Amino acid sequence: MAALAEAVAATADAMVPRIVRVRKRARDLPGTVTLEFEPADGTTLPRYQPGQFTMLYVFGVGEIPISISGDAGDATRLVQTVRSVGAVSEAVTQLKPGDLVGLRGPFGTAWPTDELAGQDVVVVAGGLGLAPLRPSIYHLLANRARFGKVVLLYGTRSPEEILYRRQLQTWRKRLDVDLEVTVDHAGPDWRGHVGVVTRLIPRIAVDTAHATALVCGPEVMMRFAAAALHDIGLPESAIWVSLERNMKCAVGLCGHCQFAGMFACKDGAVVRYDRVRRLMGLKEI
Ligand SMILES: Cc1cc2nc3c(=O)[nH]c(=O)nc-3n(C[C@H](O)[C@H](O)[C@H](O)COP(=O)(O)OP(=O)(O)OC[C@H]3O[C@@H](n4cnc5c(N)ncnc54)[C@H](O)[C@@H]3O)c2cc1C
């Protein structure tokens, strides 16, 4: 009975937003901004793990799930990258330093960073999918000696849509990371790869028996990336993806994000590919 009461209290707590203030705003791309939040009441921010998300509530507009895109090791700030696609995300991208919003979470599962020690790690990102993966990249780079090869593959539609451009340039200079960026279409000024990101996968050299892949992007991209990784020898159980489903409560109550037998908000968003492969191929789930 006590355990039940505790669970109910924890769920009720998770439904109450804390008020946070925008500390910094940077425009990454047209319609895409990175915001830094701090508690408005002088308290500390909750700890989170790479891959988790929060529910951001713009007063009078609505609440949406947004992944954490900053360094999970830095407890002083919460960083999130948001693209405007509709009413709430547009309102988030219009926030200015000093504005207040409601914040619930962090919620959801994490990229399996602790299980990657000794493994080669392949990170495959498509478009804005680099944002939810960035905390795991920070972790890999901050603890570089713990891992085997680290391969980062990033694809966008065009060179103009490359996110975190300066940071990619910094990562590219490192001798202990293999970073490749590709774009679907480019003009004559582009000197890099052209083609979808999955085309880079057959070229990578990793020990597939001891490698793990973290994949995030549009669902179709994740499916093709997982197939290409499987083709080069990675078992599906060594591939992790992040599910994007419409979410409301974020605590597995409302059923908005139900994905067959699981709730994407609570059992995901980060999941092992072998657990969802068949479902990801189905429409209307
Ligand atoms: C776990 C999780 C993490 C996310 N992280 C980020 C992030 O870091 N940055 C970011 O910009 N966005 C992220 N999203 C997507 C973001 O939540 C949606 O863009 C947002 O909910 C759209 O709300 P809206 O009111 O602005 O637009 P709406 O009017 O609700 O929707 C506009 C369009 O976007 C589509 N859409 C709405 N919600 C989603 C969704 N969850 N997944 C895919 N398409 C959707 C709708 O079908 C519609 O076509 C994440 C979603 C989830 C589930």
The ligand as a Tripos MOL2 file, in Angstrom:
@<TRIPOS>MOLECULE
LIG
   53    58     1     0     0
SMALL
NO_CHARGES

@<TRIPOS>ATOM
      1 C1         10.7810   12.2750  -27.1860 C.3       1 LIG1
      2 C2         10.6970   13.4340  -28.1580 C.ar      1 LIG1
      3 C3         11.7510   14.2990  -28.2550 C.ar      1 LIG1
      4 C4         11.6800   15.3850  -29.1330 C.ar      1 LIG1
      5 N1         12.7490   16.2240  -29.1950 N.ar      1 LIG1
      6 C5         12.6880   17.2950  -29.9860 C.ar      1 LIG1
      7 C6         13.7740   18.2110  -30.0170 C.ar      1 LIG1
      8 O1         14.7970   18.0430  -29.3390 O.2       1 LIG1
      9 N2         13.6500   19.3040  -30.8140 N.ar      1 LIG1
     10 C7         12.5240   19.5140  -31.5840 C.ar      1 LIG1
     11 O2         12.4690   20.5380  -32.2840 O.2       1 LIG1
     12 N3         11.4970   18.6470  -31.5900 N.ar      1 LIG1
     13 C8         11.5430   17.5560  -30.8050 C.ar      1 LIG1
     14 N4         10.4870   16.6860  -30.7770 N.ar      1 LIG1
     15 C9          9.3310   16.9400  -31.6450 C.3       1 LIG1
     16 C10         8.4340   17.9990  -31.0070 C.3       1 LIG1
     17 O3          7.9060   17.5060  -29.7990 O.3       1 LIG1
     18 C11         7.3100   18.3450  -31.9920 C.3       1 LIG1
     19 O4          7.8590   19.0360  -33.0780 O.3       1 LIG1
     20 C12         6.2560   19.2030  -31.3130 C.3       1 LIG1
     21 O5          5.5310   18.4220  -30.3930 O.3       1 LIG1
     22 C13         5.3030   19.8040  -32.3480 C.3       1 LIG1
     23 O6          4.2920   20.5340  -31.6460 O.3       1 LIG1
     24 P1          3.6930   21.8560  -32.2760 P.3       1 LIG1
     25 O7          2.5470   22.2950  -31.4440 O.co2     1 LIG1
     26 O8          4.7670   22.8480  -32.5120 O.co2     1 LIG1
     27 O9          3.2110   21.3940  -33.7010 O.3       1 LIG1
     28 P2          1.9380   20.5210  -34.0870 P.3       1 LIG1
     29 O10         0.9370   21.4210  -34.7020 O.co2     1 LIG1
     30 O11         1.5230   19.6400  -32.9510 O.co2     1 LIG1
     31 O12         2.5900   19.5950  -35.1890 O.3       1 LIG1
     32 C14         3.1850   20.1400  -36.3620 C.3       1 LIG1
     33 C15         3.6590   19.0020  -37.2290 C.3       1 LIG1
     34 O13         4.6460   18.2150  -36.5420 O.3       1 LIG1
     35 C16         4.2150   16.8500  -36.4130 C.3       1 LIG1
     36 N5          4.5660   16.3760  -35.0690 N.ar      1 LIG1
     37 C17         4.0180   16.7860  -33.9150 C.ar      1 LIG1
     38 N6          4.5730   16.1410  -32.8770 N.ar      1 LIG1
     39 C18         5.4690   15.3040  -33.3950 C.ar      1 LIG1
     40 C19         6.3450   14.3410  -32.8430 C.ar      1 LIG1
     41 N7          6.4130   14.0870  -31.5380 N.pl3     1 LIG1
     42 N8          7.1300   13.6590  -33.6830 N.ar      1 LIG1
     43 C20         7.0800   13.8730  -35.0010 C.ar      1 LIG1
     44 N9          6.2740   14.7590  -35.5940 N.ar      1 LIG1
     45 C21         5.4720   15.4500  -34.8000 C.ar      1 LIG1
     46 C22         2.7140   16.8770  -36.5820 C.3       1 LIG1
     47 O14         2.2410   15.6490  -37.0900 O.3       1 LIG1
     48 C23         2.5320   17.9930  -37.6020 C.3       1 LIG1
     49 O15         2.8000   17.5480  -38.8920 O.3       1 LIG1
     50 C24        10.5330   15.5900  -29.9360 C.ar      1 LIG1
     51 C25         9.4700   14.6960  -29.8350 C.ar      1 LIG1
     52 C26         9.5530   13.6280  -28.9630 C.ar      1 LIG1
     53 C27         8.4160   12.6830  -28.8660 C.3       1 LIG1
@<TRIPOS>BOND
     1     1     2 1
     2     2     3 ar
     3     2    52 ar
     4     3     4 ar
     5     4     5 ar
     6     4    50 ar
     7     5     6 ar
     8     6     7 ar
     9     6    13 1
    10     7     8 2
    11     7     9 ar
    12     9    10 ar
    13    10    11 2
    14    10    12 ar
    15    12    13 ar
    16    13    14 ar
    17    14    15 1
    18    14    50 ar
    19    15    16 1
    20    16    17 1
    21    16    18 1
    22    18    19 1
    23    18    20 1
    24    20    21 1
    25    20    22 1
    26    22    23 1
    27    23    24 1
    28    24    25 2
    29    24    26 1
    30    24    27 1
    31    27    28 1
    32    28    29 2
    33    28    30 1
    34    28    31 1
    35    31    32 1
    36    32    33 1
    37    33    34 1
    38    33    48 1
    39    34    35 1
    40    35    36 1
    41    35    46 1
    42    36    37 ar
    43    36    45 ar
    44    37    38 ar
    45    38    39 ar
    46    39    40 ar
    47    39    45 ar
    48    40    41 1
    49    40    42 ar
    50    42    43 ar
    51    43    44 ar
    52    44    45 ar
    53    46    47 1
    54    46    48 1
    55    48    49 1
    56    50    51 ar
    57    51    52 ar
    58    52    53 1
@<TRIPOS>SUBSTRUCTURE
     1 LIG1         1 GROUP 0 **** ****
